[in-house]
């Protein structure tokens, strides 16, 4: 359970859009689940314990935060600590119905030269040396999405400074609905503009206008919001330049106006022309499915913040917002629920020589790698659970036993963070909607919860309101989540060895075995063979060597402590092109299976190419 609940807005201001003192939103945006948001807003933002897991750099790292957790819990922490943000840019899921994947690249085996040559011959078709894994599923019920966005936006508003600005990046799928929410939350008068990001790329299909832009809604918390006009200037086109056909003694261009009274006036050309349309190419081969270009964030950050102000992104993704903020001498705060995202951001910021602290929100949920993968894993881990599509969509499946027969099972959806805390609102929904909707009467149902509001309160509610007579059994999902992690195996030794490139003390990696990676590759290979029905022998499959080092993405060595916060005293990351980044410094060298050390190792952290991390105590 949360330690406490932090109020969104302590004292509602008359006329301000707080979901308890106005009726317009309830009329305009009435949808199932609105009561749940009302209850959650009244309760406040759930505040959980945070654990500092790593400090990177030494120059005021506490000014910059990377948090593994969701938006609302991050905002609860910031509000409780009195931390205000001056600029918010968020690029949340678009409710587009698409799954977003991370490309997984097999590295070279640094130990066996013949294996490298053979692998290169076998993998001339690069599609077989890489595969994809779902990062998150942008598959939303519209009502749930709007509930979720309302809660996030309210949380974000509660930590913005008085002169703060917010940019919300969406597209045609859901942006118009969210615009209405933002009018209510931030005020119609504080809507500044709708920016258009016009990107380029191939056109698919000829039965519609191509989708070539996203929408970015820009609001300020008040009329005193900071804005730098020069940041929205772009270069004039050639036609405009030709109109300013004179150049003065200082090299500045101007044009002549002949006034009616016979006087002549000079009109000088500005530094550029203002625009609300950002024509910026998208990212080719992004490291993260929804990665946005640096240029886009640079323009926004320059326009709505000054140096040393705080820039926040509560859906961190690939970390572009934090990286650009750092480059422009701003402080940054960013969070994400996916561990892959946190790893990508951490590695990028480290290479950029940023100083920051990494925290993990201890909400009791040990995610596999992200909510989508965890939900897929859970269904397979619950003993006896049978998936049954004949049951209404709400129910995941069922158990059977001799006493109660068929027992429908509900599992809280980790992909929907707004439903993580099981409370009376959800219980009421089950009792009065989902149990009656079952085609036959069942003696018992099972409810798996992640977090629960109050057991006594829930049991009392069941006693007073469960007229169906169906028994409701609660089970803690966290006991199942604990089974999603399996340890990887590492064989290594520490040797004294001279080298022209690295130090004399070396951590030598001899073997690496990851069952999780093996299962993923087996899944890829089975699919490839199934697709090559007529000639399965020609299927492009992936094979790992017996040493398995090509499955390693990063090795970090802690020479300081055997417990607590991680100290990356020596670190090697093997990039997808097989070059090495050593302690944040990129090189053109390939990896030789060793990590240079300055001291004896106490702990070793290995990250496989999927993003799973295992810590070995030396």
C-alpha positions in Angstrom: 0.0 0.0 0.0 1.1 3.6 -0.5 2.8 5.3 2.5 0.3 8.1 2.1 -1.7 10.1 -0.4 -0.4 13.5 -1.5 -3.2 16.0 -2.5 -3.2 17.1 -6.1 -4.1 20.8 -5.3 -4.3 21.8 -1.7 -6.7 24.7 -1.9 -9.1 24.9 -4.9 -9.4 28.3 -6.3 -12.8 29.6 -7.3 -13.3 28.9 -11.0 -10.3 26.6 -11.2 -10.9 23.3 -12.9 -10.8 20.9 -10.0 -12.9 17.7 -10.4 -15.1 18.5 -7.4 -16.2 22.1 -7.9 -17.4 22.3 -11.5 -20.0 20.5 -13.5 -19.0 21.2 -17.1 -16.6 18.3 -17.5 -19.0 15.9 -16.0 -21.6 16.9 -18.6 -19.1 17.2 -21.5 -17.0 14.1 -20.7 -19.3 11.7 -19.0 -18.1 8.2 -19.4 -17.9 5.0 -17.4 -15.2 5.2 -14.8 -15.6 8.9 -14.1 -16.5 8.1 -10.5 -13.3 6.2 -10.2 -11.3 9.3 -11.1 -13.4 11.3 -8.8 -12.6 9.0 -5.9 -8.9 8.8 -6.8 -8.6 12.6 -7.1 -10.2 13.0 -3.6 -7.8 10.4 -2.2 -4.8 12.1 -3.8 -1.6 10.8 -5.5 -0.2 7.5 -4.1 3.2 8.2 -2.5 5.5 5.2 -2.3 9.0 4.8 -0.8 11.8 5.6 -3.3 15.1 3.8 -3.3 18.2 5.5 -4.8 19.8 2.8 -6.9 22.7 4.7 -8.5 24.4 8.1 -8.7 26.0 9.0 -12.0 28.6 11.8 -12.1 29.5 14.1 -9.3 28.4 17.7 -10.2 25.2 18.3 -8.2 23.6 15.1 -9.3 20.5 15.6 -7.1 19.4 18.4 -9.3 18.7 15.8 -12.0 16.5 12.8 -11.5 15.8 9.6 -13.5 13.0 7.7 -11.8 11.8 4.2 -12.6 8.1 4.5 -12.0 4.9 6.0 -13.3 4.0 9.6 -13.7 1.5 9.9 -10.8 3.8 8.4 -8.2 6.7 10.5 -9.5 4.6 13.7 -9.1 3.6 12.6 -5.6 7.3 12.4 -4.7 8.1 15.8 -6.2 5.2 17.5 -4.6 6.0 16.0 -1.2 9.6 17.2 -1.5 8.5 20.7 -2.7 10.2 20.3 -6.1 8.7 22.4 -8.8 9.2 22.1 -12.6 9.3 25.0 -15.0 8.7 23.2 -18.3 6.9 19.9 -19.0 7.1 18.1 -22.3 5.3 14.7 -22.5 4.9 12.3 -25.3 2.4 9.8 -23.8 0.8 6.9 -25.6 -1.4 8.1 -28.4 -4.2 5.6 -27.9 -3.4 4.5 -31.5 -3.9 0.7 -31.0 -0.3 0.0 -31.9 2.3 -2.0 -30.1 5.8 -0.3 -29.9 8.8 -2.6 -30.1 12.5 -2.4 -29.4 14.9 -4.0 -31.9 17.1 -6.5 -30.2 20.6 -7.0 -31.8 22.8 -10.0 -31.4 26.3 -9.0 -30.6 29.4 -10.8 -31.8 31.1 -13.5 -29.7 34.4 -11.9 -28.8 36.0 -15.2 -27.9 35.8 -17.2 -31.0 37.0 -15.7 -34.3 35.7 -18.6 -36.4 32.3 -18.2 -34.9 32.3 -14.5 -35.8 33.1 -15.3 -39.4 30.6 -18.1 -39.6 27.9 -15.9 -38.0 28.6 -13.1 -40.5 28.2 -15.6 -43.4 25.0 -17.0 -42.0 23.5 -13.6 -41.1 24.0 -11.7 -44.4 20.3 -11.0 -44.2 20.4 -8.7 -41.2 16.8 -9.5 -40.3 18.0 -12.7 -38.8 20.5 -11.1 -36.5 17.9 -8.9 -34.9 14.4 -9.4 -33.6 11.8 -7.2 -31.9 10.3 -7.2 -28.4 7.2 -5.3 -27.4 8.2 -2.2 -25.2 4.6 -1.2 -24.4 1.2 -1.7 -25.9 -0.7 1.5 -26.9 -4.0 -0.4 -26.8 -6.5 1.6 -24.9 -10.2 1.7 -24.3 -11.0 5.4 -24.9 -12.7 5.9 -21.6 -9.9 4.4 -19.6 -7.3 6.4 -21.6 -9.1 9.7 -20.8 -9.4 8.8 -17.2 -5.7 7.9 -17.1 -4.7 11.1 -18.9 -6.9 13.3 -16.6 -5.2 11.9 -13.5 -1.7 12.3 -15.0 -2.4 15.9 -16.1 -3.8 16.8 -12.7 -0.7 15.3 -11.1 1.6 17.2 -13.4 -0.2 20.5 -12.8 0.3 20.1 -9.1 4.1 20.2 -9.4 4.4 23.0 -12.0 5.9 26.4 -11.0 3.7 29.5 -11.2 5.3 30.5 -14.5 5.4 26.9 -15.8 4.5 25.6 -19.3 3.4 22.2 -20.6 3.6 20.7 -24.0 1.5 17.6 -24.7 2.5 15.7 -27.9 -0.2 13.6 -29.5 -1.7 12.9 -32.9 -5.1 12.6 -34.6 -6.2 9.5 -32.7 -7.0 11.1 -29.3 -5.5 14.6 -29.3 -8.9 16.4 -29.7 -10.3 14.7 -26.6 -7.2 15.5 -24.5 -7.4 19.1 -25.7 -10.8 19.4 -23.9 -9.3 17.8 -20.8 -6.5 20.4 -20.8 -8.9 23.3 -21.3 -10.6 22.1 -18.1 -7.4 21.4 -16.1 -5.3 24.3 -17.1 -8.0 26.8 -18.3 -9.1 27.8 -21.7 -7.4 31.2 -21.3 -4.1 29.5 -20.7 -4.1 27.6 -24.0 -1.4 29.3 -26.0 -1.2 27.4 -29.3 -1.4 24.1 -31.1 1.9 23.4 -32.6 2.3 21.1 -35.6 5.3 18.8 -36.1 5.4 18.1 -39.8 7.7 15.1 -40.5 8.7 13.3 -43.7 8.7 9.7 -44.8 7.2 7.2 -47.2 3.5 7.3 -47.9 1.6 4.1 -47.4 -1.6 3.6 -49.4 -3.4 5.9 -51.8 -6.9 5.9 -50.4 -6.5 8.8 -48.0 -4.4 12.0 -47.3 -1.2 10.8 -45.7 -0.7 11.3 -42.0 2.4 13.5 -41.9 2.1 15.5 -38.7 1.6 15.3 -34.9 -0.2 17.9 -32.7 1.5 19.5 -29.7 -0.8 21.4 -27.3 0.9 24.2 -25.5 -0.5 25.7 -22.2 0.9 27.9 -19.5 -0.2 27.8 -15.9 -0.7 31.5 -15.9 -0.3 34.5 -18.2 3.1 35.0 -16.7 4.5 31.9 -18.4 8.0 32.3 -19.7 8.4 32.5 -23.5 11.4 33.3 -25.7 10.1 34.5 -29.1 13.4 34.1 -30.8 13.2 30.3 -30.4 10.2 30.1 -32.7 12.0 31.9 -35.5 13.1 29.9 -38.6 15.1 31.0 -41.6 13.3 32.9 -44.3 12.7 31.2 -47.6 14.3 32.5 -50.8 11.3 34.4 -51.9 11.1 36.4 -48.6 14.8 37.1 -48.8 14.5 38.5 -52.3 11.9 41.0 -51.1 14.5 42.5 -48.7 16.6 43.6 -51.7 18.8 46.2 -50.0 21.8 45.8 -47.7 23.0 48.6 -45.5 26.6 49.4 -44.4 26.4 46.8 -41.6 25.3 44.0 -43.9 21.7 43.9 -42.7 19.0 43.4 -45.3 16.0 45.7 -45.7 13.3 46.8 -48.1 12.0 50.3 -49.0 8.5 51.6 -48.3 7.4 54.8 -50.1 5.0 56.5 -47.8 2.0 58.6 -49.1 3.6 61.8 -47.8 6.7 61.2 -50.0 9.0 60.0 -47.3 11.0 56.8 -47.6 11.1 54.2 -44.8 13.4 51.2 -44.4 11.9 47.9 -43.1 14.6 45.6 -41.8 14.5 41.9 -42.0 14.2 40.1 -38.6 16.5 37.3 -37.5 13.9 34.9 -38.9 10.2 34.4 -39.4 8.0 33.0 -36.5 6.3 29.7 -37.1 4.0 27.3 -35.3 4.8 24.5 -37.8 7.9 22.6 -37.1 9.2 21.0 -40.3 11.7 18.6 -38.8 12.6 15.1 -40.2 11.8 12.1 -37.9 14.4 9.7 -36.6 15.8 7.1 -38.9 16.3 3.7 -37.2 15.5 5.0 -33.7 16.7 3.2 -30.6 13.2 3.5 -29.2 10.0 3.1 -31.2 8.5 6.6 -30.5 11.8 8.5 -30.3 11.5 12.2 -31.3 14.3 14.3 -32.9 16.6 16.4 -30.8 15.8 19.5 -32.9 12.1 19.3 -31.9 12.9 19.3 -28.2 15.6 21.9 -28.6 13.1 24.4 -30.0 10.5 23.8 -27.3 13.0 23.9 -24.4 14.6 27.1 -25.7 11.2 28.7 -26.1 9.8 27.9 -22.7 12.7 27.7 -20.2 15.8 29.5 -19.2 19.2 28.0 -18.2 19.2 26.3 -14.8 15.4 25.9 -14.8 13.8 22.4 -14.4 12.6 20.5 -17.5 10.5 17.4 -16.8 9.3 14.5 -19.0 7.0 12.0 -17.3 7.0 9.5 -20.2 10.8 9.4 -20.7 11.0 6.9 -23.6 14.4 7.3 -25.2 15.5 10.2 -22.9 15.6 12.8 -25.6 14.0 15.5 -23.4 16.5 14.9 -20.6 19.5 14.8 -23.0 18.6 18.0 -24.8 17.8 19.8 -21.5 21.3 18.8 -20.2 22.9 20.0 -23.4 21.1 23.4 -23.0 22.2 23.8 -19.4 18.8 23.0 -17.9 18.1 20.6 -15.0 16.0 17.6 -15.8 13.6 15.2 -14.2 12.3 12.2 -16.2 10.6 8.9 -15.4 9.2 5.8 -17.2 7.6 2.5 -16.2 9.7 0.4 -18.5 13.1 -0.8 -17.4 14.4 -0.8 -21.0 13.5 2.9 -21.2 15.4 3.6 -18.0 18.4 1.7 -19.3 18.4 3.6 -22.6 18.1 7.0 -20.8 20.7 6.1 -18.3 23.3 5.0 -20.9 22.6 8.0 -23.1 22.9 10.6 -20.2 26.1 8.9 -19.0 27.7 9.1 -22.5 26.7 12.8 -22.5 28.6 13.2 -19.2 25.5 14.3 -17.3 25.3 14.0 -13.5 22.1 12.5 -12.1 20.5 10.2 -9.5 18.5 7.1 -10.4 15.6 6.2 -8.1 13.1 3.3 -8.2 9.6 3.6 -6.8 9.0 0.8 -4.4 5.3 0.1 -5.2 5.7 -3.6 -4.7 5.5 -4.4 -8.4 8.5 -6.2 -9.8 7.9 -5.8 -13.5 9.4 -8.3 -16.0 10.7 -5.6 -18.3 7.6 -3.5 -18.8 3.9 -3.8 -18.1 3.0 -5.5 -21.4 5.6 -8.3 -21.0 4.7 -8.8 -17.4 1.0 -9.3 -18.1 1.9 -11.8 -20.9 4.2 -13.6 -18.4 1.7 -13.7 -15.5 -1.0 -15.6 -17.4 1.5 -18.4 -18.0 2.8 -18.4 -14.4 -0.5 -18.7 -12.5 -0.9 -22.5 -11.9 -4.1 -23.9 -13.2 -5.3 -20.7 -15.0 -7.1 -21.5 -18.2 -7.7 -18.7 -20.7 -11.3 -18.8 -22.0 -12.4 -16.3 -24.6 -16.0 -17.3 -24.1 -16.0 -15.4 -20.8 -16.7 -11.6 -20.9 -13.5 -9.6 -21.7 -13.2 -8.4 -18.1 -12.3 -12.0 -16.9 -8.8 -13.2 -17.8 -9.7 -16.9 -17.5 -10.9 -19.5 -14.9 -9.8 -22.2 -12.4 -11.7 -25.4 -11.8 -12.0 -27.4 -8.6 -14.3 -30.2 -7.4 -16.1 -28.1 -4.8 -16.8 -24.9 -6.7 -16.6 -26.0 -10.4 -15.6 -23.2 -12.7 -14.1 -20.1 -11.0 -13.7 -16.9 -13.1 -10.5 -15.0 -12.5 -9.8 -11.3 -12.8 -6.3 -9.9 -12.9 -5.6 -6.2 -12.4 -4.1 -4.8 -15.6 -0.6 -3.5 -15.1 -0.7 -1.7 -18.4 -3.4 0.5 -16.9 -1.7 2.2 -14.0 -4.9 4.0 -13.0 -6.4 0.7 -11.9 -3.4 -0.5 -9.9 -4.9 0.2 -6.5 -7.9 -2.1 -6.0 -10.6 -0.1 -4.1 -14.4 0.1 -3.5 -15.0 1.7 -6.9 -13.5 -1.4 -8.7 -15.2 -3.8 -6.2 -18.5 -2.1 -6.8 -18.0 -2.5 -10.6 -17.3 -6.3 -10.1 -20.3 -6.8 -7.8 -22.9 -4.8 -9.8 -21.7 -5.1 -13.4 -19.2 -8.0 -14.1 -20.6 -10.8 -11.9 -24.2 -10.2 -13.1 -22.9 -10.1 -16.7 -21.7 -13.7 -16.5 -23.9 -16.0 -18.5 -24.3 -18.5 -15.6 -24.1 -18.2 -11.8 -20.8 -19.2 -10.3 -20.2 -20.0 -6.6 -16.9 -18.1 -6.5 -14.6 -15.7 -8.4 -10.9 -14.9 -7.8 -9.6 -11.4 -7.9 -5.8 -10.9 -8.2 -4.8 -7.4 -7.0 -1.5 -5.5 -7.1 -2.2 -3.0 -4.4 -5.3 -2.7 -2.2 -6.9 0.2 -0.5 -8.3 -1.3 2.8 -9.2 -5.0 3.4 -11.7 -4.3 6.2 -13.5 -1.7 4.1 -13.7 -4.0 1.1 -15.0 -7.0 3.1 -17.6 -4.8 4.8 -18.7 -3.6 1.4 -19.0 -7.1 0.1 -21.1 -8.1 3.1 -23.5 -5.2 2.6 -23.7 -5.2 -1.2 -22.9 -8.6 -2.7 -26.5 -9.7 -3.3 -25.5 -12.4 -5.8 -24.1 -14.7 -3.1 -20.9 -15.3 -5.2 -17.9 -15.6 -3.0 -15.1 -13.2 -3.9 -11.5 -14.3 -3.0 -8.6 -11.8 -3.1 -5.1 -13.0 -4.0 -1.9 -10.9 -4.0 -0.5 -10.7 -7.5 2.9 -9.7 -6.2 3.5 -13.3 -5.2 3.2 -14.3 -8.8 5.2 -11.3 -10.1 8.2 -12.5 -7.9 8.4 -15.5 -10.2 8.9 -13.5 -13.4 12.6 -13.1 -12.6 15.1 -15.9 -13.2 18.8 -15.5 -12.6 21.3 -15.4 -15.5 24.6 -17.3 -15.2 28.0 -15.7 -15.5 31.4 -17.5 -15.5 34.3 -15.1 -15.0 37.7 -14.5 -13.4 39.9 -11.5 -12.4 43.4 -11.5 -13.9 46.5 -9.3 -14.0 47.2 -8.6 -17.6 49.0 -5.9 -19.5 47.3 -4.3 -22.5 48.1 -1.4 -24.8 44.5 -0.1 -24.6 43.2 -1.0 -21.1 44.5 -1.2 -17.5 46.4 -4.3 -16.2 43.7 -5.7 -14.0 41.0 -7.3 -16.1 37.6 -9.0 -15.4 37.6 -11.8 -18.0 34.1 -13.0 -19.0 34.3 -16.7 -20.0 30.6 -17.7 -20.3 27.1 -16.2 -20.1 23.9 -18.1 -20.1 20.5 -16.5 -20.0 17.4 -18.7 -20.0 15.2 -15.6 -20.7 17.2 -14.8 -23.8 17.2 -18.4 -24.9 13.4 -18.6 -24.6 13.1 -15.4 -26.6 15.4 -16.7 -29.4 13.6 -20.1 -29.4 10.3 -18.2 -29.8 11.8 -16.2 -32.8 13.2 -19.4 -34.4 10.0 -21.3 -34.0 8.1 -18.5 -35.7 10.7 -18.3 -38.5 10.5 -22.1 -39.1 6.7 -22.0 -39.1 6.7 -19.3 -41.7 9.0 -21.3 -44.0 6.5 -24.1 -44.2 7.7 -25.7 -47.4 11.4 -25.4 -46.8 12.0 -25.0 -43.0 15.7 -25.7 -43.5 16.0 -22.3 -45.2 14.5 -20.4 -42.3 16.7 -17.6 -41.0 17.2 -18.6 -37.4 19.5 -17.3 -34.6 22.0 -19.5 -32.9 24.1 -18.5 -29.8 27.6 -19.9 -29.2 28.3 -22.1 -26.3 30.0 -19.2 -24.6 26.9 -17.0 -25.1 28.8 -13.7 -24.9 27.0 -12.3 -27.9 23.9 -12.0 -25.6 25.6 -9.4 -23.4 24.8 -5.7 -23.8 26.6 -4.3 -20.7 28.8 -5.2 -17.8 29.1 -2.9 -14.8 31.5 -3.5 -11.9 31.0 -2.2 -8.4 34.4 -2.0 -6.6 33.0 0.0 -3.7 30.2 -1.9 -2.0 28.5 -5.3 -1.8 25.1 -3.9 -1.1 22.9 -0.8 -1.3 23.3 1.9 -4.0 25.2 0.7 -7.1 28.6 2.2 -7.9 29.6 1.8 -11.6 33.4 1.9 -11.0 34.1 0.2 -14.3 31.6 -0.3 -17.2 31.6 -1.6 -20.7 28.7 -1.4 -23.0 28.7 -3.4 -26.3 26.9 -1.3 -28.9 24.7 -2.9 -31.6 27.6 -2.4 -34.1 29.9 -4.3 -31.7 32.0 -1.3 -30.8 32.6 -0.6 -27.1 31.6 2.3 -24.9 34.0 2.3 -21.9 32.8 4.2 -18.8 30.6 6.4 -21.0 33.3 7.1 -23.7 32.5 5.7 -27.1 35.3 4.0 -29.0 35.8 2.2 -32.3 37.3 -0.8 -30.6 35.5 -4.2 -30.6 35.0 -6.0 -27.3 37.6 -8.7 -26.4 35.5 -10.2 -23.6 37.3 -8.2 -20.8 36.5 -5.3 -18.5 39.4 -3.1 -17.4 39.4 -2.6 -13.6 41.1 -0.2 -11.2 40.3 -2.2 -8.1 39.0 -5.6 -7.0 35.4 -6.2 -7.9 32.8 -6.6 -5.2 29.6 -6.9 -7.4 29.1 -7.5 -11.1 26.0 -6.4 -13.0 25.3 -8.0 -16.3 22.6 -6.7 -18.7 21.6 -9.0 -21.5 20.5 -7.7 -24.9 16.8 -7.9 -23.9 17.5 -5.6 -20.9 17.3 -8.1 -18.1 19.9 -7.3 -15.4 21.5 -9.8 -13.0 23.8 -8.9 -10.1 26.5 -11.3 -8.9 28.2 -10.9 -5.6 31.9 -11.6 -6.0 
